[in-house]
């Protein structure tokens, strides 16, 4: 992954232990998702999705789950 002014420019392949390294648009490091761009960017979409999934799973098992208005939805 590349960050900086020339993050989209194709460059020579990097070789490590005899194998070519793959360039990616995002990576996860210590639970934080970083994105390739001009400036360093972090994505919280994955964490937000996991929160909503967990909350709805717990809430579905509670007594108040009868109302659809209370169920959380992920909206962009």
Secondary structure, 3 states (H helix, E strand, C coil): CCCCCCCCCCCCCCEECCEECCCCCEEEECCEEEECCCCCEEECHHHHHHHHHHHHHHHHCCHHHHCCCCCCCCCC
